[in-house]
Amino acid sequence: MRLAGSIAIVAAALGVMAVAGPQTFPTATMETLPNGVIVATQGSAETPIVSVNVFLPAGAAQQPPDRGGIAALTAAVVLGTRVDGGKTLSQVASDAGASLSYTIDPESTRFSIECKADDLPRMMAGLGAALRAPDASALPDARKAALQSARDAIADPSMTVYAMVRQSEFAGTGYAMLDQGSPTALTAITASDVEAFAAQYRHGHGTVVALSGDVTPAGSDAVGSAFSGFAPNEAPHGLAPPKIRANELVAHRAVAAPWVAVGFSVPSQFSSDFPVMLVIEALLGRGGDVHSFSYGSDAQLPEGFVGGYYQYEAEPGMLVEFYNGADIFNELRTLNAGVSRLRSSTLPASLIGEAKSTAEGTFLTSIATLDDQSWLLGRSALSPSGVAFENQLAARIKAVTPGDVRRVAQKYLGTQTLALVSPNQVGP
């Protein structure tokens, strides 16, 4: 369900989340290893568990345009690599009662681990070994699972309109394809392709390891050992997408009612305009968080997704509004009227204040688990502000003015991509 459909109804329908005074995240430290790997730590004595998010500088944007899906396929091969007494990395985690997964982010492949502190050295040693030498024998099983995921994504109408927006806004880059890839591309990927993509992992600059919870000296030492062999240079960057142009795209599927996605090219997370865009997102209506369309070993399709989706980890960022049902064209008119109002007039300070409270509250309450905490810590470590980013964002949201909202709306919301999935026409 949408939180709010448009500017016209925000004043009545906006759900305001109160934030009682300043809230900060635990104190964090950041160390850069000699080869450029950043290790960010946020320790806590209140849990026996440690959560680790490892950000490697090869994500969806670094895929060759004709090899969509290779990022996820390579990560799956890593999990299937035998590292400890003939056991795969996934089996090592299972034996330890740990959780281990991967997620494909726009600019990173991210491996997430949660385990007891005493088990972290073994887990990090295994991950380091698998990253250095992914086992090609794991490719057939990984490909079989990937092909099924790609077919499932093709069959889902919300994924279809999302894919159309990405293809338009990121044409010519690896990020133009869905993270699941296509059956054609997945079938063509070879073991050599997987090794070549995995080689992009092994760069110190751009790699971040974020640890939250019960971080022990032995765990920290294990992180240093696991990544000490990474090269002291930067990985290749993804291709810069072309300038965004207005576009209207139509596809036909066996659906009962039409689906529409409207996409805008907007600021990414580390832009100075990011806090303002979070406020605009609150005004337009939010349907899910940045992970809603993430793909990885534990991911589920966002079936039936409606509402707003802000993918701010991409460069540039992408705000997509999803609609479904017989009334979508009225909803589109309402959206366009709301965007027009944002761009043409300065909204009342009271309305902006409510949206700021919603944006701030959503941000603070979205970090609900230890894994969320280490993810945010890692993203913060990647920012120009370093680990201070996570504790600065709430104050930056509070500082947004009505003039900021109008300025950012004028800057980013003037051009849109509209993708429509229409029901198949039935002949007479």
Buried (B, 14 or more C-beta within 10 A) or exposed (E): EBBBBBBBBBBEEBEEBEBEEEBEBBEBEBEEBEBBBBBBBBBBEEEEBBBBBBBBBBBBBBBBBEBBBBBBBBBBBBBBBBBBEEBBBBBBBEEBEBBBBBBBBBBBBBBBBBBBBBBBBBBBBBBBBBBBEBBBEBBEEBBEBBBEBBEBBBEBBBBBBBBBBBBBBBBEBBBBBBBBBBBEBBEEBEBEBBBBBBBBBBBBBBBBBBBBBBBBEEBBEBBBEBBEEBEEEEBEEBBEBEEBEEBEBEBEBEBEBBBBBBBBBBBBBBBEBBBBBBBBBBBBBBBBEBBBBBBBBEBEBBEEBBBBBBBBBBBBBBBBBBBBEEEBEEBBEBBEEBBEBBBEEEBEEEBBBBBBBBBBBBBBEEBEEBBBBBBBBBBBBBBEBBBBBBBBBBEBBBEBBBEBBBBBBEBBBEBBBBBBBBBEEEEE
